[in-house]
Amino acid sequence: TSIRKQLLELFSKADGGFLSGQMISEKLGCSRTAVWKHIEDLRKEGYELEAVRRLGYRIAQKPDKVTANEIHLGLETEYIGRHIHFQETVDSTQKIAARLGYEGAPEGTVVVAEEQTAGRGRLNRQWYSPSGTGIWMSILLRPNIPVHQAPQLTLLAAVSVAQAIEEIGITVGIKWPNDILIGGKKAVGILTELQADPDRIHAVIVGIGINVNQQSYHFASEIENIATSLCIETGTHVNRATLMQRIFANMEKLYKEYLQNGFTVIKVLWESYAISIGKEIKARTMHETLIGTAIGITDDGVLILEEKNGSIHYIHSADIEI
Ligand code: BTX
């Protein structure tokens, strides 16, 4: 109901602080009894509310759901995450975001689902997205940049996710271009897709899949040896909406920096997480397999590989083995 929404907005403004019953009843224009009933409804939905005499109510913990209400409660951004399209089950959030992109949805729109039945990785590979355990989301951006620079946004997204995971105390590494690994296992995949003319980007759709609260037995046998989740690594349950808020805040900050000053700062941050740089790697592209040292990335986010014989290759898209 809209009263529910208004109530959550009040709590959001209070920023974790107390709201008195009197104040709530005045703002919502309803009786104290009605306030109490709305608070009870929130409790039934999984909100933990602390009630203290004279001070009133405070939200101590929100439920582990990824609907707009939970994401907006405490969100610090100006535009990323301000428009949330939530659905319980979707085929792929990328597909819905693509449609919204064509329909003119504003920058920062986020499509998120509890479950994807046809989650996609690169090259039409499958991305496992079981219900209620991960963050499966697509973020719509409309940067005014040349088309060839779009891959930089994959790296920017990877940095914002890496920072958010570090903030909960986990050490991560990024494997070029789009994997975030914890202890060598994949916890996050990022897929960037474009809506563009040859000379102009209409939208960039950044798809992010994060394994959050899976236990090892949740993983399909194909990936049980290569995948991990934040919960496995921390040993505790992680609130997904809170993590999303941190990602949105980091991303918006980096994105603003990027639009204003270009890729330099992002590149340095990305390199600080990179685990493939300086190492012997095997890069499988569409046409060939190259073995050599990853010596860095270009200012456009392209991987530079040097073969033993000294020849240099610029790799736009490949699977990397370290
Ligand atoms: P990728 O092609 O780099 O990785 C896909 C590969 O990763 C699969 O072939 C499989 O081996 C492995 N894999 C599949 N599922 C998982 C998982 N849950 N955890 C770890 N490893 C896995 C990576 O592509 C890009 C993934 C983007 C996913 C997001 S989710 C929201 C959005 N919607 C959508 O359909 N895709 C994106």
py3Dmol code that shows the C-alpha trace and the ligand (Angstrom):
import py3Dmol

protein = """\
ATOM      1  CA  THR A   1       0.000   0.000   0.000  1.00  0.00           C
ATOM      2  CA  SER A   2       1.064   3.597  -0.381  1.00  0.00           C
ATOM      3  CA  ILE A   3       0.901   4.117   3.398  1.00  0.00           C
ATOM      4  CA  ARG A   4       3.484   1.353   3.709  1.00  0.00           C
ATOM      5  CA  LYS A   5       5.663   3.140   1.187  1.00  0.00           C
ATOM      6  CA  GLN A   6       5.325   6.468   2.989  1.00  0.00           C
ATOM      7  CA  LEU A   7       6.153   4.828   6.295  1.00  0.00           C
ATOM      8  CA  LEU A   8       9.293   3.243   4.851  1.00  0.00           C
ATOM      9  CA  GLU A   9      10.249   6.611   3.385  1.00  0.00           C
ATOM     10  CA  LEU A  10       9.981   8.195   6.822  1.00  0.00           C
ATOM     11  CA  PHE A  11      12.252   5.509   8.245  1.00  0.00           C
ATOM     12  CA  SER A  12      14.609   5.983   5.339  1.00  0.00           C
ATOM     13  CA  LYS A  13      14.885   9.705   6.118  1.00  0.00           C
ATOM     14  CA  ALA A  14      15.446   8.906   9.795  1.00  0.00           C
ATOM     15  CA  ASP A  15      18.520   6.957   8.627  1.00  0.00           C
ATOM     16  CA  GLY A  16      18.425   4.219  11.260  1.00  0.00           C
ATOM     17  CA  GLY A  17      17.189   6.579  13.972  1.00  0.00           C
ATOM     18  CA  PHE A  18      13.974   6.499  15.986  1.00  0.00           C
ATOM     19  CA  LEU A  19      10.618   7.867  14.872  1.00  0.00           C
ATOM     20  CA  SER A  20       7.992   8.590  17.501  1.00  0.00           C
ATOM     21  CA  GLY A  21       4.530   7.112  17.097  1.00  0.00           C
ATOM     22  CA  GLN A  22       3.119  10.627  17.410  1.00  0.00           C
ATOM     23  CA  MET A  23       5.266  11.932  14.585  1.00  0.00           C
ATOM     24  CA  ILE A  24       4.414   8.990  12.330  1.00  0.00           C
ATOM     25  CA  SER A  25       0.714   9.398  12.947  1.00  0.00           C
ATOM     26  CA  GLU A  26       0.907  13.099  12.092  1.00  0.00           C
ATOM     27  CA  LYS A  27       2.956  12.601   8.927  1.00  0.00           C
ATOM     28  CA  LEU A  28       0.777   9.774   7.664  1.00  0.00           C
ATOM     29  CA  GLY A  29      -2.436  11.397   8.804  1.00  0.00           C
ATOM     30  CA  CYS A  30      -3.658   8.325  10.645  1.00  0.00           C
ATOM     31  CA  SER A  31      -4.374   7.330  14.247  1.00  0.00           C
ATOM     32  CA  ARG A  32      -1.800   5.937  16.701  1.00  0.00           C
ATOM     33  CA  THR A  33      -3.652   2.627  16.541  1.00  0.00           C
ATOM     34  CA  ALA A  34      -3.300   2.596  12.765  1.00  0.00           C
ATOM     35  CA  VAL A  35       0.435   3.319  13.112  1.00  0.00           C
ATOM     36  CA  TRP A  36       0.800   0.375  15.448  1.00  0.00           C
ATOM     37  CA  LYS A  37      -1.007  -1.822  12.939  1.00  0.00           C
ATOM     38  CA  HIS A  38       1.299  -0.741  10.102  1.00  0.00           C
ATOM     39  CA  ILE A  39       4.324  -1.454  12.281  1.00  0.00           C
ATOM     40  CA  GLU A  40       2.956  -4.942  12.981  1.00  0.00           C
ATOM     41  CA  ASP A  41       2.495  -5.459   9.237  1.00  0.00           C
ATOM     42  CA  LEU A  42       6.127  -4.538   8.624  1.00  0.00           C
ATOM     43  CA  ARG A  43       7.153  -7.069  11.272  1.00  0.00           C
ATOM     44  CA  LYS A  44       5.141  -9.746   9.513  1.00  0.00           C
ATOM     45  CA  GLU A  45       7.034  -8.917   6.338  1.00  0.00           C
ATOM     46  CA  GLY A  46      10.324  -9.623   8.042  1.00  0.00           C
ATOM     47  CA  TYR A  47      11.386  -6.173   9.239  1.00  0.00           C
ATOM     48  CA  GLU A  48      12.961  -6.194  12.675  1.00  0.00           C
ATOM     49  CA  LEU A  49      11.615  -3.149  14.488  1.00  0.00           C
ATOM     50  CA  GLU A  50      12.912  -1.926  17.788  1.00  0.00           C
ATOM     51  CA  ALA A  51      10.375  -0.125  19.969  1.00  0.00           C
ATOM     52  CA  VAL A  52      11.570   2.048  22.848  1.00  0.00           C
ATOM     53  CA  ARG A  53       9.313   4.037  25.183  1.00  0.00           C
ATOM     54  CA  ARG A  54       9.384   7.790  24.515  1.00  0.00           C
ATOM     55  CA  LEU A  55      11.688   7.356  21.513  1.00  0.00           C
ATOM     56  CA  GLY A  56       9.405   5.352  19.268  1.00  0.00           C
ATOM     57  CA  TYR A  57      10.356   2.910  16.536  1.00  0.00           C
ATOM     58  CA  ARG A  58      13.539   2.136  14.686  1.00  0.00           C
ATOM     59  CA  ILE A  59      14.264  -0.344  11.910  1.00  0.00           C
ATOM     60  CA  ALA A  60      17.006  -2.605  13.227  1.00  0.00           C
ATOM     61  CA  GLN A  61      17.160  -4.939  10.243  1.00  0.00           C
ATOM     62  CA  LYS A  62      15.302  -5.145   6.976  1.00  0.00           C
ATOM     63  CA  PRO A  63      14.202  -8.432   5.435  1.00  0.00           C
ATOM     64  CA  ASP A  64      16.522 -10.094   2.961  1.00  0.00           C
ATOM     65  CA  LYS A  65      14.452  -9.224  -0.077  1.00  0.00           C
ATOM     66  CA  VAL A  66      15.320  -7.222  -3.135  1.00  0.00           C
ATOM     67  CA  THR A  67      12.065  -5.394  -3.810  1.00  0.00           C
ATOM     68  CA  ALA A  68      12.041  -1.634  -4.339  1.00  0.00           C
ATOM     69  CA  ASN A  69      11.089  -0.974  -0.688  1.00  0.00           C
ATOM     70  CA  GLU A  70      14.169  -2.677   0.752  1.00  0.00           C
ATOM     71  CA  ILE A  71      16.470  -1.185  -1.848  1.00  0.00           C
ATOM     72  CA  HIS A  72      15.167   2.345  -1.372  1.00  0.00           C
ATOM     73  CA  LEU A  73      15.349   2.209   2.422  1.00  0.00           C
ATOM     74  CA  GLY A  74      18.655   3.958   3.117  1.00  0.00           C
ATOM     75  CA  LEU A  75      19.713   4.345  -0.536  1.00  0.00           C
ATOM     76  CA  GLU A  76      22.276   7.134  -0.887  1.00  0.00           C
ATOM     77  CA  THR A  77      22.425   7.626  -4.636  1.00  0.00           C
ATOM     78  CA  GLU A  78      21.030  10.319  -6.870  1.00  0.00           C
ATOM     79  CA  TYR A  79      19.979   8.131  -9.801  1.00  0.00           C
ATOM     80  CA  ILE A  80      21.405   4.583  -9.772  1.00  0.00           C
ATOM     81  CA  GLY A  81      18.737   2.398  -8.175  1.00  0.00           C
ATOM     82  CA  ARG A  82      16.115   5.138  -7.949  1.00  0.00           C
ATOM     83  CA  HIS A  83      13.915   3.318 -10.480  1.00  0.00           C
ATOM     84  CA  ILE A  84      13.602  -0.333  -9.543  1.00  0.00           C
ATOM     85  CA  HIS A  85      11.798  -2.947 -11.623  1.00  0.00           C
ATOM     86  CA  PHE A  86      11.392  -5.965  -9.418  1.00  0.00           C
ATOM     87  CA  GLN A  87       9.928  -9.282 -10.422  1.00  0.00           C
ATOM     88  CA  GLU A  88       9.983 -12.482  -8.434  1.00  0.00           C
ATOM     89  CA  THR A  89      10.916 -14.651 -11.430  1.00  0.00           C
ATOM     90  CA  VAL A  90      12.178 -13.593 -14.857  1.00  0.00           C
ATOM     91  CA  ASP A  91      13.908 -15.318 -17.744  1.00  0.00           C
ATOM     92  CA  SER A  92      16.759 -12.782 -17.734  1.00  0.00           C
ATOM     93  CA  THR A  93      16.956  -9.297 -16.228  1.00  0.00           C
ATOM     94  CA  GLN A  94      19.070  -8.337 -19.280  1.00  0.00           C
ATOM     95  CA  LYS A  95      16.118  -8.948 -21.556  1.00  0.00           C
ATOM     96  CA  ILE A  96      13.772  -6.785 -19.507  1.00  0.00           C
ATOM     97  CA  ALA A  97      16.355  -4.033 -19.171  1.00  0.00           C
ATOM     98  CA  ALA A  98      16.876  -4.112 -22.941  1.00  0.00           C
ATOM     99  CA  ARG A  99      13.172  -3.557 -23.486  1.00  0.00           C
ATOM    100  CA  LEU A 100      13.132  -0.718 -20.960  1.00  0.00           C
ATOM    101  CA  GLY A 101      16.183   0.736 -22.681  1.00  0.00           C
ATOM    102  CA  TYR A 102      14.332   0.933 -25.987  1.00  0.00           C
ATOM    103  CA  GLU A 103      11.294   2.355 -24.238  1.00  0.00           C
ATOM    104  CA  GLY A 104      13.353   5.255 -22.927  1.00  0.00           C
ATOM    105  CA  ALA A 105      13.743   4.291 -19.250  1.00  0.00           C
ATOM    106  CA  PRO A 106      15.906   6.789 -17.349  1.00  0.00           C
ATOM    107  CA  GLU A 107      19.560   6.320 -16.563  1.00  0.00           C
ATOM    108  CA  GLY A 108      20.119   4.357 -13.374  1.00  0.00           C
ATOM    109  CA  THR A 109      17.064   2.141 -13.830  1.00  0.00           C
ATOM    110  CA  VAL A 110      17.664  -1.260 -12.259  1.00  0.00           C
ATOM    111  CA  VAL A 111      15.922  -4.515 -13.097  1.00  0.00           C
ATOM    112  CA  VAL A 112      16.227  -7.115 -10.371  1.00  0.00           C
ATOM    113  CA  ALA A 113      14.698 -10.522  -9.714  1.00  0.00           C
ATOM    114  CA  GLU A 114      14.754 -13.147  -6.983  1.00  0.00           C
ATOM    115  CA  GLU A 115      15.244 -15.809  -9.624  1.00  0.00           C
ATOM    116  CA  GLN A 116      16.249 -16.072 -13.288  1.00  0.00           C
ATOM    117  CA  THR A 117      15.159 -19.080 -15.291  1.00  0.00           C
ATOM    118  CA  ALA A 118      17.404 -18.261 -18.258  1.00  0.00           C
ATOM    119  CA  GLY A 119      20.219 -16.150 -16.805  1.00  0.00           C
ATOM    120  CA  ARG A 120      22.902 -15.541 -19.410  1.00  0.00           C
ATOM    121  CA  GLY A 121      26.657 -15.225 -19.352  1.00  0.00           C
ATOM    122  CA  ARG A 122      28.857 -14.205 -22.255  1.00  0.00           C
ATOM    123  CA  LEU A 123      28.604 -16.095 -25.562  1.00  0.00           C
ATOM    124  CA  ASN A 124      25.162 -17.306 -24.512  1.00  0.00           C
ATOM    125  CA  ARG A 125      26.551 -19.363 -21.697  1.00  0.00           C
ATOM    126  CA  GLN A 126      24.271 -20.141 -18.807  1.00  0.00           C
ATOM    127  CA  TRP A 127      24.332 -18.186 -15.549  1.00  0.00           C
ATOM    128  CA  TYR A 128      22.835 -20.067 -12.619  1.00  0.00           C
ATOM    129  CA  SER A 129      20.477 -17.769 -10.733  1.00  0.00           C
ATOM    130  CA  PRO A 130      18.564 -19.765  -8.116  1.00  0.00           C
ATOM    131  CA  SER A 131      15.767 -18.133  -6.152  1.00  0.00           C
ATOM    132  CA  GLY A 132      16.416 -15.889  -3.168  1.00  0.00           C
ATOM    133  CA  THR A 133      20.150 -16.525  -2.865  1.00  0.00           C
ATOM    134  CA  GLY A 134      21.871 -14.057  -5.138  1.00  0.00           C
ATOM    135  CA  ILE A 135      21.754 -10.629  -6.691  1.00  0.00           C
ATOM    136  CA  TRP A 136      20.621 -10.919 -10.277  1.00  0.00           C
ATOM    137  CA  MET A 137      20.327  -7.431 -11.687  1.00  0.00           C
ATOM    138  CA  SER A 138      20.769  -5.237 -14.750  1.00  0.00           C
ATOM    139  CA  ILE A 139      21.654  -1.562 -14.546  1.00  0.00           C
ATOM    140  CA  LEU A 140      20.789   0.809 -17.367  1.00  0.00           C
ATOM    141  CA  LEU A 141      23.234   3.613 -18.136  1.00  0.00           C
ATOM    142  CA  ARG A 142      23.167   6.206 -20.879  1.00  0.00           C
ATOM    143  CA  PRO A 143      26.720   7.537 -21.103  1.00  0.00           C
ATOM    144  CA  ASN A 144      27.656  10.033 -23.743  1.00  0.00           C
ATOM    145  CA  ILE A 145      30.892   8.273 -24.778  1.00  0.00           C
ATOM    146  CA  PRO A 146      32.249   6.809 -28.033  1.00  0.00           C
ATOM    147  CA  VAL A 147      31.067   3.261 -28.728  1.00  0.00           C
ATOM    148  CA  HIS A 148      34.573   1.759 -28.549  1.00  0.00           C
ATOM    149  CA  GLN A 149      34.910   2.902 -24.936  1.00  0.00           C
ATOM    150  CA  ALA A 150      31.899   0.954 -23.707  1.00  0.00           C
ATOM    151  CA  PRO A 151      34.013  -1.980 -22.420  1.00  0.00           C
ATOM    152  CA  GLN A 152      35.445   0.420 -19.844  1.00  0.00           C
ATOM    153  CA  LEU A 153      32.069   0.291 -18.131  1.00  0.00           C
ATOM    154  CA  THR A 154      32.479  -3.427 -17.498  1.00  0.00           C
ATOM    155  CA  LEU A 155      35.690  -2.660 -15.659  1.00  0.00           C
ATOM    156  CA  LEU A 156      34.057   0.241 -13.811  1.00  0.00           C
ATOM    157  CA  ALA A 157      31.220  -2.042 -12.717  1.00  0.00           C
ATOM    158  CA  ALA A 158      33.688  -4.688 -11.590  1.00  0.00           C
ATOM    159  CA  VAL A 159      35.502  -2.139  -9.413  1.00  0.00           C
ATOM    160  CA  SER A 160      32.268  -0.966  -7.773  1.00  0.00           C
ATOM    161  CA  VAL A 161      31.267  -4.534  -6.931  1.00  0.00           C
ATOM    162  CA  ALA A 162      34.781  -5.396  -5.734  1.00  0.00           C
ATOM    163  CA  GLN A 163      34.770  -2.372  -3.415  1.00  0.00           C
ATOM    164  CA  ALA A 164      31.375  -3.297  -1.986  1.00  0.00           C
ATOM    165  CA  ILE A 165      32.484  -6.864  -1.275  1.00  0.00           C
ATOM    166  CA  GLU A 166      35.687  -5.609   0.321  1.00  0.00           C
ATOM    167  CA  GLU A 167      33.601  -3.378   2.570  1.00  0.00           C
ATOM    168  CA  ILE A 168      32.116  -6.523   4.137  1.00  0.00           C
ATOM    169  CA  GLY A 169      35.587  -7.828   4.834  1.00  0.00           C
ATOM    170  CA  ILE A 170      36.344 -10.169   1.932  1.00  0.00           C
ATOM    171  CA  THR A 171      39.468  -9.936  -0.218  1.00  0.00           C
ATOM    172  CA  VAL A 172      38.637 -10.144  -3.907  1.00  0.00           C
ATOM    173  CA  GLY A 173      40.463 -10.187  -7.213  1.00  0.00           C
ATOM    174  CA  ILE A 174      39.253  -9.289 -10.679  1.00  0.00           C
ATOM    175  CA  LYS A 175      40.074 -11.522 -13.603  1.00  0.00           C
ATOM    176  CA  TRP A 176      39.977  -9.621 -16.882  1.00  0.00           C
ATOM    177  CA  PRO A 177      37.514  -8.628 -18.066  1.00  0.00           C
ATOM    178  CA  ASN A 178      34.543  -9.485 -15.939  1.00  0.00           C
ATOM    179  CA  ASP A 179      34.983 -12.086 -13.219  1.00  0.00           C
ATOM    180  CA  ILE A 180      35.307 -11.349  -9.538  1.00  0.00           C
ATOM    181  CA  LEU A 181      37.053 -14.155  -7.751  1.00  0.00           C
ATOM    182  CA  ILE A 182      37.428 -14.987  -4.093  1.00  0.00           C
ATOM    183  CA  GLY A 183      40.228 -17.414  -3.361  1.00  0.00           C
ATOM    184  CA  GLY A 184      40.335 -18.311  -7.053  1.00  0.00           C
ATOM    185  CA  LYS A 185      36.617 -19.099  -7.250  1.00  0.00           C
ATOM    186  CA  LYS A 186      34.001 -17.130  -9.108  1.00  0.00           C
ATOM    187  CA  ALA A 187      31.542 -15.167  -6.984  1.00  0.00           C
ATOM    188  CA  VAL A 188      30.461 -12.544  -9.507  1.00  0.00           C
ATOM    189  CA  GLY A 189      29.944 -12.370 -13.258  1.00  0.00           C
ATOM    190  CA  ILE A 190      29.356  -9.211 -15.262  1.00  0.00           C
ATOM    191  CA  LEU A 191      27.880  -8.994 -18.741  1.00  0.00           C
ATOM    192  CA  THR A 192      27.726  -5.662 -20.562  1.00  0.00           C
ATOM    193  CA  GLU A 193      25.453  -5.199 -23.555  1.00  0.00           C
ATOM    194  CA  LEU A 194      24.976  -2.196 -25.813  1.00  0.00           C
ATOM    195  CA  GLN A 195      22.182  -0.439 -27.611  1.00  0.00           C
ATOM    196  CA  ALA A 196      24.048   1.723 -30.081  1.00  0.00           C
ATOM    197  CA  ASP A 197      24.341   3.125 -33.562  1.00  0.00           C
ATOM    198  CA  PRO A 198      27.836   3.009 -35.051  1.00  0.00           C
ATOM    199  CA  ASP A 199      28.485   6.492 -33.734  1.00  0.00           C
ATOM    200  CA  ARG A 200      26.268   6.799 -30.694  1.00  0.00           C
ATOM    201  CA  ILE A 201      25.395   4.822 -27.576  1.00  0.00           C
ATOM    202  CA  HIS A 202      21.742   4.798 -26.607  1.00  0.00           C
ATOM    203  CA  ALA A 203      22.096   2.568 -23.596  1.00  0.00           C
ATOM    204  CA  VAL A 204      24.557   0.315 -21.834  1.00  0.00           C
ATOM    205  CA  ILE A 205      23.055  -2.544 -19.891  1.00  0.00           C
ATOM    206  CA  VAL A 206      25.353  -3.790 -17.185  1.00  0.00           C
ATOM    207  CA  GLY A 207      24.231  -7.215 -15.980  1.00  0.00           C
ATOM    208  CA  ILE A 208      25.641  -8.274 -12.629  1.00  0.00           C
ATOM    209  CA  GLY A 209      25.238 -11.695 -11.056  1.00  0.00           C
ATOM    210  CA  ILE A 210      26.489 -12.165  -7.485  1.00  0.00           C
ATOM    211  CA  ASN A 211      26.404 -15.392  -5.502  1.00  0.00           C
ATOM    212  CA  VAL A 212      25.438 -14.114  -2.064  1.00  0.00           C
ATOM    213  CA  ASN A 213      23.789 -16.587   0.285  1.00  0.00           C
ATOM    214  CA  GLN A 214      24.270 -19.936  -1.432  1.00  0.00           C
ATOM    215  CA  GLN A 215      25.785 -22.833   0.458  1.00  0.00           C
ATOM    216  CA  SER A 216      28.107 -25.112  -1.504  1.00  0.00           C
ATOM    217  CA  TYR A 217      25.353 -27.720  -1.923  1.00  0.00           C
ATOM    218  CA  HIS A 218      23.252 -25.134  -3.752  1.00  0.00           C
ATOM    219  CA  PHE A 219      25.640 -25.046  -6.696  1.00  0.00           C
ATOM    220  CA  ALA A 220      24.957 -27.151  -9.774  1.00  0.00           C
ATOM    221  CA  SER A 221      27.567 -29.874 -10.240  1.00  0.00           C
ATOM    222  CA  GLU A 222      29.054 -28.119 -13.312  1.00  0.00           C
ATOM    223  CA  ILE A 223      30.140 -25.189 -11.190  1.00  0.00           C
ATOM    224  CA  GLU A 224      30.535 -26.531  -7.651  1.00  0.00           C
ATOM    225  CA  ASN A 225      34.319 -26.577  -7.976  1.00  0.00           C
ATOM    226  CA  ILE A 226      34.681 -23.177  -9.602  1.00  0.00           C
ATOM    227  CA  ALA A 227      32.033 -21.112  -7.794  1.00  0.00           C
ATOM    228  CA  THR A 228      31.729 -19.610  -4.340  1.00  0.00           C
ATOM    229  CA  SER A 229      29.369 -17.231  -2.523  1.00  0.00           C
ATOM    230  CA  LEU A 230      29.818 -14.369  -0.080  1.00  0.00           C
ATOM    231  CA  CYS A 231      28.073 -16.376   2.626  1.00  0.00           C
ATOM    232  CA  ILE A 232      30.465 -19.291   2.172  1.00  0.00           C
ATOM    233  CA  GLU A 233      33.396 -16.896   2.438  1.00  0.00           C
ATOM    234  CA  THR A 234      32.191 -14.866   5.432  1.00  0.00           C
ATOM    235  CA  GLY A 235      30.311 -17.623   7.222  1.00  0.00           C
ATOM    236  CA  THR A 236      27.386 -15.256   7.723  1.00  0.00           C
ATOM    237  CA  HIS A 237      24.227 -14.347   5.914  1.00  0.00           C
ATOM    238  CA  VAL A 238      24.598 -11.156   3.839  1.00  0.00           C
ATOM    239  CA  ASN A 239      21.686  -8.735   3.339  1.00  0.00           C
ATOM    240  CA  ARG A 240      21.343  -8.390  -0.415  1.00  0.00           C
ATOM    241  CA  ALA A 241      19.530  -5.035  -0.533  1.00  0.00           C
ATOM    242  CA  THR A 242      22.222  -3.440   1.640  1.00  0.00           C
ATOM    243  CA  LEU A 243      24.940  -4.813  -0.624  1.00  0.00           C
ATOM    244  CA  MET A 244      23.117  -3.490  -3.678  1.00  0.00           C
ATOM    245  CA  GLN A 245      22.974  -0.045  -2.088  1.00  0.00           C
ATOM    246  CA  ARG A 246      26.721  -0.102  -1.554  1.00  0.00           C
ATOM    247  CA  ILE A 247      27.303  -1.171  -5.157  1.00  0.00           C
ATOM    248  CA  PHE A 248      25.034   1.599  -6.458  1.00  0.00           C
ATOM    249  CA  ALA A 249      26.777   4.212  -4.318  1.00  0.00           C
ATOM    250  CA  ASN A 250      30.254   3.088  -5.411  1.00  0.00           C
ATOM    251  CA  MET A 251      29.198   2.845  -9.025  1.00  0.00           C
ATOM    252  CA  GLU A 252      27.570   6.264  -9.136  1.00  0.00           C
ATOM    253  CA  LYS A 253      30.654   7.870  -7.634  1.00  0.00           C
ATOM    254  CA  LEU A 254      32.994   6.166 -10.113  1.00  0.00           C
ATOM    255  CA  TYR A 255      30.642   6.789 -13.016  1.00  0.00           C
ATOM    256  CA  LYS A 256      30.506  10.523 -12.301  1.00  0.00           C
ATOM    257  CA  GLU A 257      34.288  10.599 -12.023  1.00  0.00           C
ATOM    258  CA  TYR A 258      34.516   8.669 -15.298  1.00  0.00           C
ATOM    259  CA  LEU A 259      32.160  10.960 -17.224  1.00  0.00           C
ATOM    260  CA  GLN A 260      34.007  13.995 -15.975  1.00  0.00           C
ATOM    261  CA  ASN A 261      37.641  12.946 -16.089  1.00  0.00           C
ATOM    262  CA  GLY A 262      37.788   9.797 -18.188  1.00  0.00           C
ATOM    263  CA  PHE A 263      39.053   6.296 -17.467  1.00  0.00           C
ATOM    264  CA  THR A 264      42.347   7.056 -15.696  1.00  0.00           C
ATOM    265  CA  VAL A 265      41.212   6.802 -12.077  1.00  0.00           C
ATOM    266  CA  ILE A 266      39.065   3.738 -12.808  1.00  0.00           C
ATOM    267  CA  LYS A 267      41.991   2.077 -14.557  1.00  0.00           C
ATOM    268  CA  VAL A 268      44.256   2.514 -11.551  1.00  0.00           C
ATOM    269  CA  LEU A 269      41.595   1.125  -9.208  1.00  0.00           C
ATOM    270  CA  TRP A 270      40.910  -1.769 -11.550  1.00  0.00           C
ATOM    271  CA  GLU A 271      44.608  -2.603 -11.725  1.00  0.00           C
ATOM    272  CA  SER A 272      44.784  -2.689  -7.935  1.00  0.00           C
ATOM    273  CA  TYR A 273      42.339  -5.622  -8.002  1.00  0.00           C
ATOM    274  CA  ALA A 274      43.631  -7.324 -11.143  1.00  0.00           C
ATOM    275  CA  ILE A 275      44.944 -10.825 -10.602  1.00  0.00           C
ATOM    276  CA  SER A 276      45.923 -11.617 -14.178  1.00  0.00           C
ATOM    277  CA  ILE A 277      48.304  -8.736 -14.781  1.00  0.00           C
ATOM    278  CA  GLY A 278      51.990  -9.668 -14.796  1.00  0.00           C
ATOM    279  CA  LYS A 279      51.105 -13.342 -14.980  1.00  0.00           C
ATOM    280  CA  GLU A 280      51.438 -16.031 -17.586  1.00  0.00           C
ATOM    281  CA  ILE A 281      47.984 -16.530 -19.073  1.00  0.00           C
ATOM    282  CA  LYS A 282      46.204 -18.465 -21.749  1.00  0.00           C
ATOM    283  CA  ALA A 283      43.714 -16.349 -23.693  1.00  0.00           C
ATOM    284  CA  ARG A 284      41.135 -18.103 -25.803  1.00  0.00           C
ATOM    285  CA  THR A 285      39.596 -15.695 -28.331  1.00  0.00           C
ATOM    286  CA  MET A 286      37.013 -16.475 -31.010  1.00  0.00           C
ATOM    287  CA  HIS A 287      39.781 -17.313 -33.494  1.00  0.00           C
ATOM    288  CA  GLU A 288      42.847 -18.489 -31.606  1.00  0.00           C
ATOM    289  CA  THR A 289      44.466 -19.380 -28.333  1.00  0.00           C
ATOM    290  CA  LEU A 290      47.364 -17.228 -27.204  1.00  0.00           C
ATOM    291  CA  ILE A 291      49.838 -17.909 -24.428  1.00  0.00           C
ATOM    292  CA  GLY A 292      51.915 -15.153 -22.935  1.00  0.00           C
ATOM    293  CA  THR A 293      52.222 -12.578 -20.210  1.00  0.00           C
ATOM    294  CA  ALA A 294      49.348 -10.216 -19.473  1.00  0.00           C
ATOM    295  CA  ILE A 295      51.254  -6.961 -19.268  1.00  0.00           C
ATOM    296  CA  GLY A 296      48.336  -4.634 -18.595  1.00  0.00           C
ATOM    297  CA  ILE A 297      45.279  -3.012 -20.053  1.00  0.00           C
ATOM    298  CA  THR A 298      45.095  -0.095 -22.458  1.00  0.00           C
ATOM    299  CA  ASP A 299      43.297   3.149 -21.717  1.00  0.00           C
ATOM    300  CA  ASP A 300      40.290   1.638 -23.466  1.00  0.00           C
ATOM    301  CA  GLY A 301      40.264  -1.392 -21.182  1.00  0.00           C
ATOM    302  CA  VAL A 302      41.742  -3.745 -23.782  1.00  0.00           C
ATOM    303  CA  LEU A 303      44.013  -6.510 -22.464  1.00  0.00           C
ATOM    304  CA  ILE A 304      47.649  -6.459 -23.636  1.00  0.00           C
ATOM    305  CA  LEU A 305      49.310  -9.833 -23.998  1.00  0.00           C
ATOM    306  CA  GLU A 306      52.974 -10.353 -24.827  1.00  0.00           C
ATOM    307  CA  GLU A 307      54.039 -13.661 -26.328  1.00  0.00           C
ATOM    308  CA  LYS A 308      57.424 -15.257 -25.537  1.00  0.00           C
ATOM    309  CA  ASN A 309      58.725 -14.115 -28.928  1.00  0.00           C
ATOM    310  CA  GLY A 310      57.937 -10.529 -27.957  1.00  0.00           C
ATOM    311  CA  SER A 311      54.935  -9.996 -30.164  1.00  0.00           C
ATOM    312  CA  ILE A 312      52.182  -7.936 -28.622  1.00  0.00           C
ATOM    313  CA  HIS A 313      48.468  -8.706 -28.929  1.00  0.00           C
ATOM    314  CA  TYR A 314      45.551  -6.484 -28.041  1.00  0.00           C
ATOM    315  CA  ILE A 315      42.675  -8.627 -26.826  1.00  0.00           C
ATOM    316  CA  HIS A 316      39.147  -7.255 -26.870  1.00  0.00           C
ATOM    317  CA  SER A 317      37.311 -10.382 -25.881  1.00  0.00           C
ATOM    318  CA  ALA A 318      38.533 -13.735 -24.621  1.00  0.00           C
ATOM    319  CA  ASP A 319      38.390 -16.281 -21.846  1.00  0.00           C
ATOM    320  CA  ILE A 320      41.420 -16.158 -19.650  1.00  0.00           C
ATOM    321  CA  GLU A 321      43.112 -18.984 -17.824  1.00  0.00           C
ATOM    322  CA  ILE A 322      45.760 -18.070 -15.304  1.00  0.00           C
TER     323      ILE A 322
END
"""
ligand_1 = """\
37
BTX
P 30.685 -15.775 -18.270
O 30.356 -16.255 -19.658
O 32.004 -15.138 -18.029
O 30.513 -16.939 -17.236
C 29.595 -17.999 -17.419
C 30.214 -19.256 -16.877
O 30.359 -19.149 -15.460
C 29.340 -20.494 -17.091
O 29.672 -21.135 -18.288
C 29.661 -21.357 -15.864
O 30.825 -22.099 -16.052
C 29.961 -20.340 -14.786
N 28.779 -20.022 -13.960
C 27.476 -20.072 -14.289
N 26.700 -19.658 -13.274
C 27.539 -19.341 -12.257
C 27.353 -18.858 -10.937
N 26.146 -18.580 -10.430
N 28.466 -18.652 -10.188
C 29.705 -18.899 -10.666
N 29.935 -19.357 -11.891
C 28.869 -19.582 -12.692
C 29.505 -14.064 -16.733
O 29.530 -14.747 -17.922
C 28.420 -12.989 -16.769
C 27.206 -13.355 -15.947
C 26.204 -12.244 -15.866
C 24.982 -12.649 -15.096
C 24.039 -11.513 -14.875
S 22.810 -11.912 -13.733
C 21.877 -10.539 -14.146
C 21.998 -10.393 -15.642
N 20.982 -11.167 -16.315
C 21.502 -12.141 -17.061
O 20.835 -12.958 -17.751
N 22.847 -12.109 -16.967
C 23.295 -11.029 -16.115
"""
view = py3Dmol.view(width=600, height=400)
view.addModel(protein, "pdb")
view.setStyle({"model": 0}, {"cartoon": {"style": "trace"}})
view.addModel(ligand_1, "xyz")
view.setStyle({"model": 1}, {"stick": {}})
view.zoomTo()
view.show()
